[in-house]
């Protein structure tokens, strides 16, 4: 997935969850950068930098998108959204066993042919 696709996906998820870019940046700054040190000027600078990242991604340093995506997954709105909850996808045991048997038979046939 390209950086542009990752950014697009992050923007879509924020929009679906009803979190503005500025609000998300504010939460990220408060939780991950400020560590309780309230500095309105620094916060505003970070919010602008965050928006800039989403509109014009840097070419070299792209680790930040993974950090933002990871932080988004920690948010209550994300955890409560049914669309993003993990779900169990089961398999039929009989079909798995039948698939293994079929592959084993084919392997045996291939090995027998190789001996001749």
N, CA, C and O atoms as a printed pandas DataFrame, in Angstrom:
     atom_number atom_name residue_name chain_id  residue_number  x_coord  y_coord  z_coord
0              1         N          UNK        A               1    0.842   -1.171    0.000
1              2        CA          UNK        A               1    0.000    0.000    0.000
2              3         C          UNK        A               1    0.895    1.245    0.000
3              4         O          UNK        A               1    1.827    1.347    0.797
4              5         N          UNK        A               2    0.611    2.158   -0.873
5              6        CA          UNK        A               2    1.425    3.370   -0.968
6              7         C          UNK        A               2    1.078    4.330    0.171
7              8         O          UNK        A               2    0.052    4.179    0.833
8              9         N          UNK        A               3    1.936    5.306    0.384
9             10        CA          UNK        A               3    1.704    6.295    1.440
10            11         C          UNK        A               3    0.420    7.074    1.172
11            12         O          UNK        A               3   -0.310    7.411    2.104
12            13         N          UNK        A               4    0.145    7.360   -0.093
13            14        CA          UNK        A               4   -1.067    8.089   -0.452
14            15         C          UNK        A               4   -2.313    7.271   -0.109
15            16         O          UNK        A               4   -3.306    7.820    0.368
16            17         N          UNK        A               5   -2.260    5.966   -0.351
17            18        CA          UNK        A               5   -3.392    5.091   -0.022
18            19         C          UNK        A               5   -3.594    5.007    1.489
19            20         O          UNK        A               5   -4.726    4.994    1.971
20            21         N          UNK        A               6   -2.495    4.950    2.227
21            22        CA          UNK        A               6   -2.597    4.906    3.692
22            23         C          UNK        A               6   -3.196    6.192    4.235
23            24         O          UNK        A               6   -4.016    6.163    5.152
24            25         N          UNK        A               7   -2.785    7.322    3.668
25            26        CA          UNK        A               7   -3.325    8.614    4.095
26            27         C          UNK        A               7   -4.814    8.694    3.774
27            28         O          UNK        A               7   -5.610    9.147    4.596
28            29         N          UNK        A               8   -5.181    8.255    2.585
29            30        CA          UNK        A               8   -6.583    8.264    2.183
30            31         C          UNK        A               8   -7.418    7.398    3.122
31            32         O          UNK        A               8   -8.518    7.784    3.517
32            33         N          UNK        A               9   -6.899    6.242    3.473
33            34        CA          UNK        A               9   -7.595    5.343    4.386
34            35         C          UNK        A               9   -7.754    5.979    5.771
35            36         O          UNK        A               9   -8.817    5.872    6.381
36            37         N          UNK        A              10   -6.711    6.634    6.264
37            38        CA          UNK        A              10   -6.785    7.306    7.563
38            39         C          UNK        A              10   -7.841    8.415    7.528
39            40         O          UNK        A              10   -8.635    8.545    8.459
40            41         N          UNK        A              11   -7.851    9.205    6.465
41            42        CA          UNK        A              11   -8.840   10.278    6.330
42            43         C          UNK        A              11  -10.261    9.716    6.313
43            44         O          UNK        A              11  -11.158   10.259    6.959
44            45         N          UNK        A              12  -10.458    8.631    5.575
45            46        CA          UNK        A              12  -11.783    8.013    5.491
46            47         C          UNK        A              12  -12.241    7.515    6.852
47            48         O          UNK        A              12  -13.395    7.710    7.232
48            49         N          UNK        A              13  -11.340    6.872    7.587
49            50        CA          UNK        A              13  -11.703    6.358    8.907
50            51         C          UNK        A              13  -12.042    7.492    9.867
51            52         O          UNK        A              13  -12.998    7.389   10.636
52            53         N          UNK        A              14  -11.275    8.558    9.829
53            54        CA          UNK        A              14  -11.573    9.711   10.684
54            55         C          UNK        A              14  -12.958   10.259   10.363
55            56         O          UNK        A              14  -13.740   10.564   11.264
56            57         N          UNK        A              15  -13.253   10.381    9.078
57            58        CA          UNK        A              15  -14.545   10.909    8.659
58            59         C          UNK        A              15  -15.677    9.980    9.092
59            60         O          UNK        A              15  -16.699   10.444    9.598
60            61         N          UNK        A              16  -15.503    8.669    8.896
61            62        CA          UNK        A              16  -16.526    7.699    9.290
62            63         C          UNK        A              16  -16.796    7.749   10.793
63            64         O          UNK        A              16  -17.932    7.574   11.234
64            65         N          UNK        A              17  -15.754    7.986   11.564
65            66        CA          UNK        A              17  -15.888    8.003   13.020
66            67         C          UNK        A              17  -16.317    9.366   13.556
67            68         O          UNK        A              17  -16.575    9.516   14.751
68            69         N          UNK        A              18  -16.390   10.352   12.675
69            70        CA          UNK        A              18  -16.827   11.678   13.084
70            71         C          UNK        A              18  -15.774   12.457   13.868
71            72         O          UNK        A              18  -16.109   13.302   14.698
72            73         N          UNK        A              19  -14.514   12.170   13.603
73            74        CA          UNK        A              19  -13.414   12.874   14.270
74            75         C          UNK        A              19  -12.755   13.787   13.240
75            76         O          UNK        A              19  -12.300   13.329   12.192
76            77         N          UNK        A              20  -12.710   15.078   13.549
77            78        CA          UNK        A              20  -12.066   16.002   12.618
78            79         C          UNK        A              20  -10.548   15.803   12.660
79            80         O          UNK        A              20  -10.006   15.267   13.627
80            81         N          UNK        A              21   -9.889   16.237   11.614
81            82        CA          UNK        A              21   -8.427   16.136   11.586
82            83         C          UNK        A              21   -7.812   16.927   12.728
83            84         O          UNK        A              21   -6.858   16.476   13.361
84            85         N          UNK        A              22   -8.360   18.108   12.990
85            86        CA          UNK        A              22   -7.824   18.944   14.074
86            87         C          UNK        A              22   -8.016   18.271   15.433
87            88         O          UNK        A              22   -7.117   18.288   16.274
88            89         N          UNK        A              23   -9.194   17.677   15.641
89            90        CA          UNK        A              23   -9.456   16.998   16.923
90            91         C          UNK        A              23   -8.524   15.800   17.093
91            92         O          UNK        A              23   -7.978   15.578   18.174
92            93         N          UNK        A              24   -8.347   15.035   16.023
93            94        CA          UNK        A              24   -7.458   13.875   16.096
94            95         C          UNK        A              24   -6.030   14.323   16.401
95            96         O          UNK        A              24   -5.355   13.726   17.240
96            97         N          UNK        A              25   -5.573   15.370   15.724
97            98        CA          UNK        A              25   -4.219   15.889   15.946
98            99         C          UNK        A              25   -4.069   16.390   17.378
99           100         O          UNK        A              25   -3.026   16.189   18.000
100          101         N          UNK        A              26   -5.099   17.036   17.899
101          102        CA          UNK        A              26   -5.072   17.536   19.274
102          103         C          UNK        A              26   -4.942   16.367   20.262
103          104         O          UNK        A              26   -4.152   16.424   21.204
104          105         N          UNK        A              27   -5.724   15.318   20.033
105          106        CA          UNK        A              27   -5.650   14.129   20.905
106          107         C          UNK        A              27   -4.262   13.492   20.838
107          108         O          UNK        A              27   -3.673   13.133   21.858
108          109         N          UNK        A              28   -3.759   13.363   19.612
109          110        CA          UNK        A              28   -2.439   12.749   19.429
110          111         C          UNK        A              28   -1.376   13.578   20.139
111          112         O          UNK        A              28   -0.523   13.036   20.843
112          113         N          UNK        A              29   -1.430   14.867   19.955
113          114        CA          UNK        A              29   -0.449   15.763   20.576
114          115         C          UNK        A              29   -0.510   15.644   22.096
115          116         O          UNK        A              29    0.519   15.505   22.758
116          117         N          UNK        A              30   -1.717   15.701   22.639
117          118        CA          UNK        A              30   -1.888   15.639   24.090
118          119         C          UNK        A              30   -1.412   14.307   24.658
119          120         O          UNK        A              30   -0.754   14.266   25.698
120          121         N          UNK        A              31   -1.747   13.225   23.972
121          122        CA          UNK        A              31   -1.441   11.889   24.483
122          123         C          UNK        A              31   -0.006   11.439   24.225
123          124         O          UNK        A              31    0.613   10.817   25.089
124          125         N          UNK        A              32    0.519   11.744   23.062
125          126        CA          UNK        A              32    1.812   11.187   22.658
126          127         C          UNK        A              32    2.984   12.164   22.703
127          128         O          UNK        A              32    4.139   11.740   22.762
128          129         N          UNK        A              33    2.706   13.450   22.676
129          130        CA          UNK        A              33    3.808   14.411   22.574
130          131         C          UNK        A              33    3.910   15.311   23.801
131          132         O          UNK        A              33    4.995   15.476   24.357
132          133         N          UNK        A              34    2.791   15.893   24.227
133          134        CA          UNK        A              34    2.828   16.902   25.283
134          135         C          UNK        A              34    3.114   16.324   26.665
135          136         O          UNK        A              34    3.770   16.974   27.478
136          137         N          UNK        A              35    2.637   15.124   26.939
137          138        CA          UNK        A              35    2.832   14.478   28.245
138          139         C          UNK        A              35    2.429   15.401   29.393
139          140         O          UNK        A              35    3.146   15.515   30.388
140          141         N          UNK        A              36    1.275   16.058   29.249
141          142        CA          UNK        A              36    0.776   16.914   30.319
142          143         C          UNK        A              36    1.270   18.343   30.285
143          144         O          UNK        A              36    0.777   19.173   31.049
144          145         N          UNK        A              37    2.220   18.660   29.435
145          146        CA          UNK        A              37    2.713   20.036   29.326
146          147         C          UNK        A              37    1.858   20.783   28.315
147          148         O          UNK        A              37    2.045   20.645   27.106
148          149         N          UNK        A              38    0.921   21.572   28.818
149          150        CA          UNK        A              38    0.036   22.311   27.927
150          151         C          UNK        A              38    0.765   23.510   27.333
151          152         O          UNK        A              38    1.193   24.416   28.048
152          153         N          UNK        A              39    0.893   23.494   26.034
153          154        CA          UNK        A              39    1.514   24.604   25.326
154          155         C          UNK        A              39    0.681   24.838   24.070
155          156         O          UNK        A              39    0.846   24.151   23.061
156          157         N          UNK        A              40   -0.207   25.811   24.149
157          158        CA          UNK        A              40   -1.142   26.053   23.045
158          159         C          UNK        A              40   -0.439   26.338   21.728
159          160         O          UNK        A              40   -0.892   25.899   20.671
160          161         N          UNK        A              41    0.643   27.057   21.787
161          162        CA          UNK        A              41    1.378   27.404   20.560
162          163         C          UNK        A              41    1.942   26.144   19.898
163          164         O          UNK        A              41    1.799   25.953   18.691
164          165         N          UNK        A              42    2.575   25.301   20.687
165          166        CA          UNK        A              42    3.139   24.055   20.152
166          167         C          UNK        A              42    2.039   23.132   19.625
167          168         O          UNK        A              42    2.213   22.461   18.608
168          169         N          UNK        A              43    0.911   23.110   20.328
169          170        CA          UNK        A              43   -0.211   22.289   19.884
170          171         C          UNK        A              43   -0.715   22.760   18.527
171          172         O          UNK        A              43   -0.961   21.938   17.644
172          173         N          UNK        A              44   -0.872   24.055   18.345
173          174        CA          UNK        A              44   -1.335   24.598   17.065
174          175         C          UNK        A              44   -0.337   24.296   15.945
175          176         O          UNK        A              44   -0.733   23.987   14.821
176          177         N          UNK        A              45    0.937   24.384   16.254
177          178        CA          UNK        A              45    1.971   24.062   15.263
178          179         C          UNK        A              45    1.850   22.593   14.854
179          180         O          UNK        A              45    1.934   22.260   13.672
180          181         N          UNK        A              46    1.652   21.720   15.846
181          182        CA          UNK        A              46    1.517   20.295   15.537
182          183         C          UNK        A              46    0.268   20.030   14.705
183          184         O          UNK        A              46    0.321   19.266   13.742
184          185         N          UNK        A              47   -0.842   20.644   15.060
185          186        CA          UNK        A              47   -2.085   20.445   14.296
186          187         C          UNK        A              47   -1.883   20.856   12.843
187          188         O          UNK        A              47   -2.324   20.152   11.935
188          189         N          UNK        A              48   -1.231   21.971   12.618
189          190        CA          UNK        A              48   -0.956   22.407   11.242
190          191         C          UNK        A              48   -0.021   21.441   10.526
191          192         O          UNK        A              48   -0.204   21.167    9.340
192          193         N          UNK        A              49    0.978   20.923   11.232
193          194        CA          UNK        A              49    1.908   19.958   10.640
194          195         C          UNK        A              49    1.162   18.662   10.278
195          196         O          UNK        A              49    1.402   18.074    9.224
196          197         N          UNK        A              50    0.262   18.230   11.161
197          198        CA          UNK        A              50   -0.531   17.027   10.902
198          199         C          UNK        A              50   -1.368   17.203    9.630
199          200         O          UNK        A              50   -1.382   16.330    8.763
200          201         N          UNK        A              51   -2.058   18.332    9.530
201          202        CA          UNK        A              51   -2.876   18.587    8.341
202          203         C          UNK        A              51   -2.015   18.640    7.077
203          204         O          UNK        A              51   -2.423   18.175    6.013
204          205         N          UNK        A              52   -0.823   19.212    7.215
205          206        CA          UNK        A              52    0.094   19.278    6.078
206          207         C          UNK        A              52    0.526   17.874    5.661
207          208         O          UNK        A              52    0.597   17.574    4.470
208          209         N          UNK        A              53    0.811   17.021    6.630
209          210        CA          UNK        A              53    1.174   15.627    6.317
210          211         C          UNK        A              53    0.075   14.952    5.504
211          212         O          UNK        A              53    0.357   14.213    4.562
212          213         N          UNK        A              54   -1.176   15.208    5.871
213          214        CA          UNK        A              54   -2.287   14.554    5.179
214          215         C          UNK        A              54   -2.549   15.142    3.800
215          216         O          UNK        A              54   -3.125   14.474    2.941
216          217         N          UNK        A              55   -2.135   16.378    3.583
217          218        CA          UNK        A              55   -2.367   16.973    2.259
218          219         C          UNK        A              55   -1.160   16.855    1.335
219          220         O          UNK        A              55   -1.313   16.697    0.124
220          221         N          UNK        A              56    0.041   16.932    1.907
221          222        CA          UNK        A              56    1.272   16.817    1.111
222          223         C          UNK        A              56    2.255   15.943    1.871
223          224         O          UNK        A              56    3.089   16.447    2.623
224          225         N          UNK        A              57    2.159   14.637    1.677
225          226        CA          UNK        A              57    3.026   13.735    2.446
226          227         C          UNK        A              57    4.503   13.904    2.094
227          228         O          UNK        A              57    4.851   14.080    0.926
228          229         N          UNK        A              58    5.360   13.850    3.094
229          230        CA          UNK        A              58    6.799   13.907    2.809
230          231         C          UNK        A              58    7.236   12.643    2.078
231          232         O          UNK        A              58    6.646   11.577    2.256
232          233         N          UNK        A              59    8.248   12.769    1.277
233          234        CA          UNK        A              59    8.703   11.626    0.474
234          235         C          UNK        A              59    9.560   10.646    1.265
235          236         O          UNK        A              59    9.477    9.437    1.047
236          237         N          UNK        A              60   10.372   11.145    2.168
237          238        CA          UNK        A              60   11.317   10.268    2.873
238          239         C          UNK        A              60   10.769    9.716    4.185
239          240         O          UNK        A              60   10.709    8.500    4.367
240          241         N          UNK        A              61   10.382   10.568    5.067
241          242        CA          UNK        A              61    9.996   10.164    6.414
242          243         C          UNK        A              61    8.514    9.808    6.435
243          244         O          UNK        A              61    7.668   10.701    6.485
244          245         N          UNK        A              62    8.186    8.516    6.398
245          246        CA          UNK        A              62    6.783    8.104    6.332
246          247         C          UNK        A              62    6.342    7.240    7.516
247          248         O          UNK        A              62    5.233    6.706    7.506
248          249         N          UNK        A              63    7.185    7.099    8.522
249          250        CA          UNK        A              63    6.818    6.262    9.672
250          251         C          UNK        A              63    5.635    6.832   10.445
251          252         O          UNK        A              63    4.932    6.093   11.133
252          253         N          UNK        A              64    5.411    8.125   10.340
253          254        CA          UNK        A              64    4.355    8.785   11.097
254          255         C          UNK        A              64    2.972    8.261   10.755
255          256         O          UNK        A              64    2.101    8.242   11.625
256          257         N          UNK        A              65    2.735    7.832    9.512
257          258        CA          UNK        A              65    1.397    7.356    9.143
258          259         C          UNK        A              65    1.041    6.104    9.936
259          260         O          UNK        A              65   -0.112    5.921   10.326
260          261         N          UNK        A              66    2.026    5.245   10.174
261          262        CA          UNK        A              66    1.787    4.041   10.978
262          263         C          UNK        A              66    1.475    4.423   12.421
263          264         O          UNK        A              66    0.619    3.807   13.057
264          265         N          UNK        A              67    2.159    5.427   12.933
265          266        CA          UNK        A              67    1.909    5.884   14.303
266          267         C          UNK        A              67    0.506    6.473   14.427
267          268         O          UNK        A              67   -0.191    6.211   15.408
268          269         N          UNK        A              68    0.092    7.261   13.448
269          270        CA          UNK        A              68   -1.250    7.848   13.480
270          271         C          UNK        A              68   -2.320    6.762   13.384
271          272         O          UNK        A              68   -3.320    6.802   14.101
272          273         N          UNK        A              69   -2.108    5.800   12.502
273          274        CA          UNK        A              69   -3.076    4.715   12.333
274          275         C          UNK        A              69   -3.190    3.892   13.607
275          276         O          UNK        A              69   -4.287    3.526   14.028
276          277         N          UNK        A              70   -2.062    3.609   14.207
277          278        CA          UNK        A              70   -2.057    2.856   15.460
278          279         C          UNK        A              70   -2.789    3.630   16.551
279          280         O          UNK        A              70   -3.563    3.048   17.310
280          281         N          UNK        A              71   -2.551    4.928   16.634
281          282        CA          UNK        A              71   -3.212    5.759   17.640
282          283         C          UNK        A              71   -4.719    5.798   17.394
283          284         O          UNK        A              71   -5.504    5.775   18.342
284          285         N          UNK        A              72   -5.126    5.857   16.122
285          286        CA          UNK        A              72   -6.551    5.870   15.801
286          287         C          UNK        A              72   -7.226    4.615   16.342
287          288         O          UNK        A              72   -8.344    4.682   16.852
288          289         N          UNK        A              73   -6.562    3.489   16.235
289          290        CA          UNK        A              73   -7.133    2.230   16.703
290          291         C          UNK        A              73   -7.281    2.180   18.222
291          292         O          UNK        A              73   -8.004    1.333   18.746
292          293         N          UNK        A              74   -6.607    3.073   18.923
293          294        CA          UNK        A              74   -6.727    3.152   20.382
294          295         C          UNK        A              74   -7.920    4.002   20.825
295          296         O          UNK        A              74   -8.306    3.972   21.993
296          297         N          UNK        A              75   -8.499    4.755   19.896
297          298        CA          UNK        A              75   -9.582    5.682   20.238
298          299         C          UNK        A              75  -10.886    4.933   20.494
299          300         O          UNK        A              75  -11.174    3.921   19.854
300          301         N          UNK        A              76  -11.678    5.455   21.452
301          302        CA          UNK        A              76  -12.948    4.819   21.807
302          303         C          UNK        A              76  -13.891    4.714   20.619
303          304         O          UNK        A              76  -14.581    3.705   20.469
304          305         N          UNK        A              77  -13.934    5.741   19.769
305          306        CA          UNK        A              77  -14.827    5.706   18.615
306          307         C          UNK        A              77  -14.486    4.538   17.696
307          308         O          UNK        A              77  -15.374    3.909   17.120
308          309         N          UNK        A              78  -13.211    4.260   17.566
309          310        CA          UNK        A              78  -12.776    3.156   16.708
310          311         C          UNK        A              78  -13.151    1.817   17.336
311          312         O          UNK        A              78  -13.668    0.926   16.662
312          313         N          UNK        A              79  -12.885    1.688   18.629
313          314        CA          UNK        A              79  -13.159    0.422   19.319
314          315         C          UNK        A              79  -14.653    0.097   19.356
315          316         O          UNK        A              79  -15.038   -1.072   19.319
316          317         N          UNK        A              80  -15.483    1.121   19.428
317          318        CA          UNK        A              80  -16.929    0.912   19.524
318          319         C          UNK        A              80  -17.594    0.717   18.170
319          320         O          UNK        A              80  -18.731    0.249   18.113
320          321         N          UNK        A              81  -16.928    1.057   17.090
321          322        CA          UNK        A              81  -17.506    0.975   15.759
322          323         C          UNK        A              81  -17.566   -0.481   15.304
323          324         O          UNK        A              81  -16.547   -1.169   15.235
324          325         N          UNK        A              82  -18.763   -0.929   15.000
325          326        CA          UNK        A              82  -18.975   -2.318   14.591
326          327         C          UNK        A              82  -18.178   -2.693   13.345
327          328         O          UNK        A              82  -17.751   -3.838   13.192
328          329         N          UNK        A              83  -17.981   -1.724   12.462
329          330        CA          UNK        A              83  -17.280   -1.994   11.202
330          331         C          UNK        A              83  -15.834   -2.444   11.441
331          332         O          UNK        A              83  -15.288   -3.234   10.671
332          333         N          UNK        A              84  -15.226   -1.939   12.507
333          334        CA          UNK        A              84  -13.812   -2.222   12.743
334          335         C          UNK        A              84  -13.573   -3.260   13.838
335          336         O          UNK        A              84  -12.425   -3.535   14.187
336          337         N          UNK        A              85  -14.638   -3.836   14.380
337          338        CA          UNK        A              85  -14.452   -4.864   15.395
338          339         C          UNK        A              85  -13.996   -6.151   14.718
339          340         O          UNK        A              85  -14.510   -6.521   13.662
340          341         N          UNK        A              86  -13.036   -6.825   15.324
341          342        CA          UNK        A              86  -12.606   -8.096   14.736
342          343         C          UNK        A              86  -13.719   -9.132   14.843
343          344         O          UNK        A              86  -14.471   -9.155   15.817
344          345         N          UNK        A              87  -13.809   -9.954   13.865
345          346        CA          UNK        A              87  -14.828  -11.003   13.911
346          347         C          UNK        A              87  -14.193  -12.339   13.533
347          348         O          UNK        A              87  -13.224  -12.397   12.776
348          349         N          UNK        A              88  -14.757  -13.388   14.070
349          350        CA          UNK        A              88  -14.253  -14.730   13.811
350          351         C          UNK        A              88  -14.791  -15.225   12.484
351          352         O          UNK        A              88  -15.995  -15.188   12.231
352          353         N          UNK        A              89  -13.903  -15.679   11.661
353          354        CA          UNK        A              89  -14.304  -16.282   10.395
354          355         C          UNK        A              89  -13.932  -17.751   10.492
355          356         O          UNK        A              89  -12.757  -18.113   10.429
356          357         N          UNK        A              90  -14.930  -18.580   10.645
357          358        CA          UNK        A              90  -14.682  -19.999   10.835
358          359         C          UNK        A              90  -14.411  -20.729    9.532
359          360         O          UNK        A              90  -14.528  -20.167    8.443
360          361         N          UNK        A              91  -14.055  -21.962    9.670
361          362        CA          UNK        A              91  -13.863  -22.802    8.495
362          363         C          UNK        A              91  -14.535  -24.129    8.790
363          364         O          UNK        A              91  -14.729  -24.507    9.945
364          365         N          UNK        A              92  -14.876  -24.806    7.748
365          366        CA          UNK        A              92  -15.493  -26.122    7.929
366          367         C          UNK        A              92  -14.383  -27.145    8.009
367          368         O          UNK        A              92  -13.579  -27.290    7.088
368          369         N          UNK        A              93  -14.353  -27.840    9.109
369          370        CA          UNK        A              93  -13.277  -28.807    9.336
370          371         C          UNK        A              93  -13.268  -29.895    8.275
371          372         O          UNK        A              93  -12.206  -30.328    7.828
372          373         N          UNK        A              94  -14.467  -30.342    7.868
373          374        CA          UNK        A              94  -14.522  -31.404    6.872
374          375         C          UNK        A              94  -13.936  -30.957    5.534
375          376         O          UNK        A              94  -13.288  -31.749    4.851
376          377         N          UNK        A              95  -14.154  -29.714    5.158
377          378        CA          UNK        A              95  -13.605  -29.251    3.893
378          379         C          UNK        A              95  -12.081  -29.095    3.985
379          380         O          UNK        A              95  -11.379  -29.308    2.997
380          381         N          UNK        A              96  -11.578  -28.734    5.141
381          382        CA          UNK        A              96  -10.136  -28.632    5.330
382          383         C          UNK        A              96   -9.497  -30.022    5.233
383          384         O          UNK        A              96   -8.483  -30.200    4.557
384          385         N          UNK        A              97  -10.089  -30.988    5.904
385          386        CA          UNK        A              97   -9.546  -32.349    5.845
386          387         C          UNK        A              97   -9.600  -32.903    4.421
387          388         O          UNK        A              97   -8.665  -33.560    3.964
388          389         N          UNK        A              98  -10.699  -32.631    3.733
389          390        CA          UNK        A              98  -10.818  -33.109    2.357
390          391         C          UNK        A              98   -9.759  -32.462    1.473
391          392         O          UNK        A              98   -9.201  -33.120    0.595
392          393         N          UNK        A              99   -9.482  -31.210    1.689
393          394        CA          UNK        A              99   -8.456  -30.512    0.926
394          395         C          UNK        A              99   -7.080  -31.118    1.190
395          396         O          UNK        A              99   -6.289  -31.289    0.262
396          397         N          UNK        A             100   -6.796  -31.437    2.427
397          398        CA          UNK        A             100   -5.509  -32.061    2.778
398          399         C          UNK        A             100   -5.400  -33.443    2.128
399          400         O          UNK        A             100   -4.352  -33.799    1.589
400          401         N          UNK        A             101   -6.480  -34.214    2.180
401          402        CA          UNK        A             101   -6.467  -35.551    1.560
402          403         C          UNK        A             101   -6.223  -35.454    0.050
403          404         O          UNK        A             101   -5.429  -36.210   -0.509
404          405         N          UNK        A             102   -6.906  -34.527   -0.588
405          406        CA          UNK        A             102   -6.762  -34.342   -2.039
406          407         C          UNK        A             102   -5.320  -33.978   -2.382
407          408         O          UNK        A             102   -4.735  -34.535   -3.311
408          409         N          UNK        A             103   -4.744  -33.023   -1.613
409          410        CA          UNK        A             103   -3.359  -32.616   -1.866
410          411         C          UNK        A             103   -2.390  -33.772   -1.627
411          412         O          UNK        A             103   -1.413  -33.929   -2.360
412          413         N          UNK        A             104   -2.661  -34.579   -0.604
413          414        CA          UNK        A             104   -1.796  -35.727   -0.307
414          415         C          UNK        A             104   -1.855  -36.758   -1.430
415          416         O          UNK        A             104   -0.827  -37.299   -1.839
416          417         N          UNK        A             105   -3.067  -37.027   -1.929
417          418        CA          UNK        A             105   -3.202  -37.975   -3.041
418          419         C          UNK        A             105   -2.437  -37.496   -4.270
419          420         O          UNK        A             105   -1.745  -38.270   -4.931
420          421         N          UNK        A             106   -2.580  -36.192   -4.565
421          422        CA          UNK        A             106   -1.907  -35.636   -5.730
422          423         C          UNK        A             106   -0.395  -35.699   -5.557
423          424         O          UNK        A             106    0.326  -35.976   -6.515
424          425         N          UNK        A             107    0.081  -35.449   -4.370
425          426        CA          UNK        A             107    1.511  -35.527   -4.091
426          427         C          UNK        A             107    2.011  -36.955   -4.279
427          428         O          UNK        A             107    3.076  -37.174   -4.857
428          429         N          UNK        A             108    1.245  -37.924   -3.791
429          430        CA          UNK        A             108    1.625  -39.329   -3.969
430          431         C          UNK        A             108    1.703  -39.698   -5.443
431          432         O          UNK        A             108    2.637  -40.369   -5.880
432          433         N          UNK        A             109    0.712  -39.252   -6.200
433          434        CA          UNK        A             109    0.708  -39.531   -7.643
434          435         C          UNK        A             109    1.935  -38.902   -8.309
435          436         O          UNK        A             109    2.605  -39.536   -9.124
436          437         N          UNK        A             110    2.218  -37.648   -7.950
437          438        CA          UNK        A             110    3.366  -36.964   -8.533
438          439         C          UNK        A             110    4.677  -37.667   -8.192
439          440         O          UNK        A             110    5.574  -37.748   -9.030
440          441         N          UNK        A             111    4.791  -38.173   -6.973
441          442        CA          UNK        A             111    5.996  -38.883   -6.565
442          443         C          UNK        A             111    6.145  -40.215   -7.300
443          444         O          UNK        A             111    7.251  -40.603   -7.674
444          445         N          UNK        A             112    5.027  -40.910   -7.505
445          446        CA          UNK        A             112    5.058  -42.179   -8.240
446          447         C          UNK        A             112    5.470  -41.952   -9.688
447          448         O          UNK        A             112    6.254  -42.723  -10.241
448          449         N          UNK        A             113    4.958  -40.920  -10.287
449          450        CA          UNK        A             113    5.291  -40.612  -11.680
450          451         C          UNK        A             113    6.779  -40.256  -11.789
451          452         O          UNK        A             113    7.442  -40.615  -12.762
452          453         N          UNK        A             114    7.289  -39.552  -10.786
453          454        CA          UNK        A             114    8.692  -39.153  -10.794
454          455         C          UNK        A             114    9.637  -40.340  -10.670
455          456         O          UNK        A             114   10.781  -40.245  -11.116
456          457         N          UNK        A             115    9.207  -41.455  -10.083
457          458        CA          UNK        A             115   10.049  -42.632   -9.927
458          459         C          UNK        A             115   10.239  -43.390  -11.241
459          460         O          UNK        A             115   11.253  -44.059  -11.440
460          461         N          UNK        A             116    9.271  -43.283  -12.118
461          462        CA          UNK        A             116    9.338  -44.051  -13.373
462          463         C          UNK        A             116   10.300  -43.489  -14.357
463          464         O          UNK        A             116   10.455  -44.035  -15.450
